[in-house]
């Protein structure tokens, strides 16, 4: 299973089926790891799942890569995703956060 399908199922809460849609987008066209507007849908869903999530997105100057971070303030819960692109970093961080919560 690819990362986009995992995000659709594990984060967005949709079942794996070709006829399902994610916010009106057919699952076959849902590519949050490549499309920033769809990656932002993932960020917004994470805030619905747990309103206390804080989100940060930036570039790692040392490695020339993007990072995304979901964290719960005043706890040790910090989940980073690193990638060459911002959308992929967001997806990786969201999956890590969902795996542990």
C-alpha contacts under 8 A as a table, 3 or more apart, distances in Angstrom:
res1	aa1	res2	aa2	distance
1	X	5	X	6.39
1	X	6	X	6.63
2	X	5	X	5.49
2	X	6	X	6.25
3	X	6	X	4.96
3	X	7	X	6.08
3	X	33	X	7.18
3	X	91	X	7.55
4	X	7	X	5.14
4	X	8	X	6.20
4	X	30	X	6.83
4	X	31	X	5.42
4	X	32	X	6.14
4	X	33	X	6.20
4	X	91	X	7.99
5	X	8	X	4.99
5	X	9	X	6.18
5	X	16	X	7.32
5	X	27	X	7.73
6	X	9	X	5.19
6	X	10	X	5.57
6	X	11	X	7.53
6	X	95	X	7.94
7	X	10	X	5.30
7	X	11	X	5.02
7	X	12	X	6.31
7	X	32	X	7.89
7	X	42	X	7.89
7	X	91	X	6.77
7	X	94	X	7.87
7	X	95	X	6.73
8	X	11	X	5.94
8	X	12	X	4.85
8	X	13	X	6.29
8	X	14	X	5.69
8	X	15	X	7.74
8	X	16	X	7.99
8	X	22	X	7.24
8	X	27	X	7.54
8	X	30	X	7.77
9	X	12	X	5.78
9	X	13	X	4.83
9	X	14	X	4.62
9	X	15	X	5.61
9	X	16	X	6.60
10	X	13	X	5.62
10	X	14	X	7.55
10	X	95	X	7.27
10	X	98	X	7.19
11	X	42	X	7.20
11	X	45	X	7.40
11	X	46	X	7.30
11	X	94	X	7.09
11	X	95	X	6.83
11	X	98	X	6.67
12	X	22	X	7.48
12	X	42	X	6.91
12	X	45	X	6.51
14	X	20	X	7.30
14	X	21	X	7.94
14	X	22	X	7.31
15	X	20	X	7.27
16	X	20	X	7.50
17	X	20	X	5.63
17	X	27	X	7.49
18	X	26	X	7.24
18	X	27	X	6.11
18	X	28	X	6.43
19	X	26	X	6.74
19	X	27	X	7.24
20	X	26	X	6.05
20	X	27	X	5.89
21	X	24	X	5.25
21	X	25	X	4.97
21	X	26	X	4.24
21	X	27	X	5.23
22	X	25	X	5.00
22	X	26	X	6.34
22	X	27	X	6.23
22	X	30	X	7.12
25	X	29	X	6.29
25	X	30	X	6.23
26	X	29	X	5.34
26	X	30	X	6.44
27	X	30	X	4.95
30	X	38	X	7.22
31	X	34	X	5.56
31	X	35	X	5.97
31	X	38	X	6.80
32	X	35	X	5.07
32	X	36	X	6.52
32	X	37	X	7.51
32	X	38	X	4.61
32	X	39	X	4.38
32	X	42	X	7.49
32	X	87	X	6.14
32	X	88	X	7.34
32	X	91	X	6.93
33	X	36	X	7.63
33	X	39	X	6.57
33	X	87	X	4.77
33	X	88	X	4.25
33	X	89	X	7.76
33	X	90	X	7.60
33	X	91	X	5.96
34	X	39	X	7.86
34	X	85	X	7.88
34	X	87	X	5.68
34	X	88	X	6.53
35	X	38	X	5.43
35	X	39	X	6.26
35	X	87	X	6.28
36	X	39	X	4.81
36	X	40	X	6.21
36	X	86	X	7.26
36	X	87	X	5.22
37	X	40	X	5.25
37	X	41	X	6.71
38	X	41	X	5.01
38	X	42	X	6.73
39	X	42	X	5.08
39	X	43	X	6.59
39	X	87	X	5.32
39	X	88	X	7.98
39	X	90	X	6.45
39	X	91	X	6.86
40	X	43	X	4.90
40	X	44	X	6.19
41	X	44	X	5.08
41	X	45	X	6.14
42	X	45	X	5.03
42	X	46	X	6.20
42	X	90	X	7.77
42	X	91	X	7.41
42	X	94	X	7.48
43	X	46	X	5.17
43	X	47	X	6.53
43	X	55	X	7.65
43	X	90	X	7.45
43	X	94	X	7.66
44	X	47	X	5.18
44	X	48	X	6.51
45	X	48	X	4.97
45	X	49	X	6.20
46	X	49	X	5.01
46	X	50	X	6.22
46	X	51	X	7.70
46	X	53	X	7.24
46	X	94	X	7.27
47	X	50	X	5.18
47	X	51	X	4.62
47	X	52	X	7.03
47	X	53	X	5.92
48	X	51	X	5.62
50	X	53	X	5.84
52	X	72	X	6.15
52	X	73	X	7.52
53	X	70	X	6.10
53	X	71	X	5.54
53	X	72	X	5.12
53	X	73	X	7.57
54	X	69	X	7.87
54	X	70	X	5.63
54	X	71	X	5.26
54	X	72	X	6.15
54	X	73	X	7.15
55	X	68	X	7.33
55	X	69	X	5.56
55	X	70	X	4.76
55	X	71	X	6.61
56	X	68	X	5.69
56	X	69	X	5.07
56	X	70	X	6.75
57	X	66	X	7.37
57	X	67	X	5.80
57	X	68	X	4.49
57	X	69	X	6.42
57	X	86	X	7.53
57	X	90	X	7.82
58	X	66	X	5.73
58	X	67	X	5.46
58	X	68	X	6.61
58	X	86	X	7.97
59	X	64	X	6.74
59	X	65	X	5.64
59	X	66	X	4.22
59	X	67	X	5.85
60	X	63	X	5.75
60	X	64	X	5.54
60	X	65	X	5.21
60	X	66	X	5.68
60	X	67	X	6.48
61	X	64	X	5.20
61	X	65	X	7.21
64	X	84	X	7.61
65	X	82	X	6.69
65	X	83	X	5.67
65	X	84	X	4.87
65	X	85	X	7.02
66	X	82	X	5.69
66	X	83	X	5.45
66	X	84	X	5.87
66	X	85	X	5.87
66	X	86	X	5.43
66	X	89	X	6.27
67	X	80	X	6.69
67	X	81	X	5.54
67	X	82	X	4.52
67	X	83	X	6.60
67	X	86	X	6.94
67	X	89	X	5.49
67	X	90	X	7.51
68	X	80	X	5.60
68	X	81	X	5.18
68	X	82	X	6.63
68	X	86	X	7.37
68	X	89	X	5.33
68	X	90	X	5.17
68	X	93	X	5.98
69	X	78	X	6.78
69	X	79	X	5.56
69	X	80	X	4.54
69	X	81	X	6.53
69	X	90	X	7.61
69	X	93	X	6.06
70	X	78	X	5.93
70	X	79	X	5.28
70	X	80	X	6.68
70	X	93	X	6.57
70	X	94	X	7.07
70	X	97	X	6.91
71	X	77	X	5.48
71	X	78	X	4.34
71	X	79	X	6.20
72	X	75	X	5.86
72	X	76	X	7.50
72	X	77	X	5.57
72	X	78	X	6.79
73	X	77	X	7.86
78	X	97	X	7.81
79	X	93	X	5.58
79	X	94	X	7.63
79	X	96	X	6.01
79	X	97	X	5.53
80	X	89	X	7.89
80	X	92	X	7.44
80	X	93	X	4.84
80	X	96	X	7.49
81	X	88	X	7.85
81	X	89	X	4.61
81	X	90	X	6.30
81	X	91	X	7.32
81	X	92	X	4.68
81	X	93	X	4.04
81	X	94	X	7.77
81	X	96	X	7.74
82	X	88	X	7.64
82	X	89	X	4.78
82	X	92	X	7.16
82	X	93	X	7.72
83	X	86	X	6.89
83	X	88	X	5.85
83	X	89	X	4.89
84	X	88	X	7.46
84	X	89	X	7.62
85	X	88	X	5.55
85	X	89	X	6.38
86	X	89	X	5.09
86	X	90	X	6.22
87	X	90	X	5.15
87	X	91	X	6.34
88	X	91	X	5.11
88	X	92	X	6.19
89	X	92	X	5.20
89	X	93	X	6.18
90	X	93	X	5.26
90	X	94	X	6.11
91	X	94	X	5.17
91	X	95	X	6.17
92	X	95	X	5.27
92	X	96	X	6.26
93	X	96	X	5.16
93	X	97	X	6.19
94	X	97	X	5.12
94	X	98	X	6.14
95	X	98	X	5.10
95	X	99	X	6.02
96	X	99	X	5.15
96	X	100	X	6.54
97	X	100	X	5.54
97	X	101	X	6.26
98	X	101	X	5.26
